[in-house]
Amino acid sequence: DAGITQSPRYKITETGRQVTLMCHQTWSHSYMFWYRQDLGHGLRLIYYSAAADITDKGEVPDGYVVSRSKTENFPLTLESATRSQTSVYFCASSREVQETQYFGPGTRLLVL
Amino acid sequence: AQSVSQHNHHVILSEAASLELGCNYSYGGTVNLFWYVQYPGQHLQLLLKYFSGDPLVKGIKGFEAEFIKSKFSFNLRKPSVQWSDTAEYFCAVRGNQAGTALIFGKGTTLSVSS
C-alpha cells in the first residue's frame, strides 16, 4: 500500500530557478491538495484539484503553478523561486472533498 | 471566513499527566472537525475526526475530543500522556458544503518528559 508519496524529500535551490515538487497517490482519490507549513502559520492551502484537469486556488497561490493531467499525479511548480518560498510542502489527497485528507511525507525546500 | 485558533503554542508535561489542547473555530454553518498529529520528522496523521453524531469522539492512541457546538470548540484530551506523544498537534475545520477548504490552526507543540 504505497499511499501518497512526494519527491524529492529535500531540495536546495537558488532564487529565480524553477522547481517542481512531485506528488503521487495510489488510491485513485479524486481530490488532491498542496499545503505549505511554516512556523507560526500552521498549514496553508496553496492549490487543490477536484479531478484531472480541474484545479483551483487556495489561500496562498501566488508564485505557484499546478497541473493535473493524470488523477494520480499533482505536481507543484515554483516558476521562479523566492526565499519566502522556503518551507515544508505537503501533498494530501481525499476520495471526496468532504472526506478525510491523507498526507504525504513532505518536501523540505530551501531557497538560497 | 473560517478560522481556527489553537490557544497553546507549546505545552510541556511529564509522563502520566493529563492533556487538554484547546481548539476554537469560527464558521457560521455546519462543520467537520479534525485533529492531526505530526511526530518529529514525519508527516501528518489523522488522530480523530468529527462529522456528526456523538460529540465525544475517540481516536487512535487513547486520544479523544469533544465537540461543543455552543462554544465552537473541539478540544483534544488524553488522560495520561506518554513520552511518545511528543509531537505537534493541529486542529482543522471545514464547512460541510462542497468546495470548502480545510483550514488548519497554527499547531500546538507537545513536549512530554519521561
Interface residues (C-beta under 8 A of the other chain):
Chain A: F33 Y35 G40 H41 G42 L43 R44 L45 Y48 G58 E59 F90 A92 V97 Q98 T100 Q101 Y102 F103 G104 P105 G106
Chain B: V4 N32 F34 Y36 Q42 H43 L44 Q45 L46 K49 F90 A92 R94 N96 A98 G99 T100 A101 L102 I103 F104 G105 K106 G107
